[in-house]
Amino acid sequence: MNRTDRLLAIVLELQAKGWQRAEDLAARFEISKRTVYRDMQALSESGVPVISTPGQGYSLVEGYFLPPLTFSADEALILILGGDFMARHFDAEYRSAANSAVSKIEAVLSDTLREDVRYLQRSLRFVGETPADHSEILQQIRRAVIQRRTVRFDYHSRSGEDISGQKTNRDANPYALVNAGNHWYMIAYCHLRNDVRGFRIDRISNVEILRRAFARPADYSIQQERSLSPREITVRALFDTDIARWVQEDRLFYIDSMVMQDDGLLVTLTVRREEEAVQWLLGWGAHVQVIEPVTLRERLLAEAERMIERYKNT
């Protein structure tokens, strides 16, 4: 980064974050403290109203802004998320450029808009492929996340022996949105279950945003989702060697490990409920054998027997 770009970046950093110590700026821009002092003097001489206070560092005079761009929350969020994605998935040069772009975008946002964007940024996570589109419901829930408003909805779930599923009416406090395995999930505190649960967006209908506000736990992080809704059931399944490559391509979200053995591919999953693995395992037919738990083996056996009976009667 040349000096001109660095001086602009320092102004943006002060505008976005307020007071910054010389050592913080030195670490941020990978320069010495002596260079920071020279840069701050250059900014002052060029007319930028820099304040220096011992023990606090540097700040800008209140009310000083560079000419702002105008972004809506959605526009700023998309740009910042895009920058975050580039920073995580590309090389050092692109990572540096992406981080610089994000800083510039954040710097021109109002305090309120910046906080809204950061809140949403902490409330979104992508795991795997491109999100499926459930735009209307997704927009409603995203709005409820940022407004900290309870939502009421019908939820269609598949559980137990009834593969056709069941519908329940829920009230929930939406904490975050996660994309995994090409599906969007709402992570929310469910009033019916008195616990934090994940709800697939495409299984939600009749959404209503209530007037009731809630406070998300101050220390909540989307990265803690697994610990908030623990997966405690371990499933081990052995796949035939001749389909191992196809199983490895079709990585289910719940898979923890895949180990190639002499007798086949050993796959270990952790799930909250056995139902989360049933349909995936059934899809491999006779090419897979469940080793544990025994209850899941019995469930698959019972399902296979029902399938045989159905075909016998047709």
Secondary structure, 3 states (H helix, E strand, C coil): CCHHHHHHHHHHHHHHHCCECHHHHHHHHCCCHHHHHHHHHHHHHCCCCEEEECCCEEEECCCCCCCCCCCCHHHHHHHHHHHHHHHHHCCHHHHHHHHHHHHHHHHCCCHHHHHHHHHHHCCEEEECCCCCCCHHHHHHHHHHHHHCEEEEEEEEEEECCEEEEEEEEEEEEEEEEEEECCEEEEEEEECCCCEEEEEEHHHEEEEEEEEEECCCCCCCCHHHHHHHCCCCEEEEEEECHHHHHHHHHCCCCCEEEEEEECCEEEEEEEECCCHHHHHHHHCCHHHEEEEECHHHHHHHHHHHHHHHHHHHCC
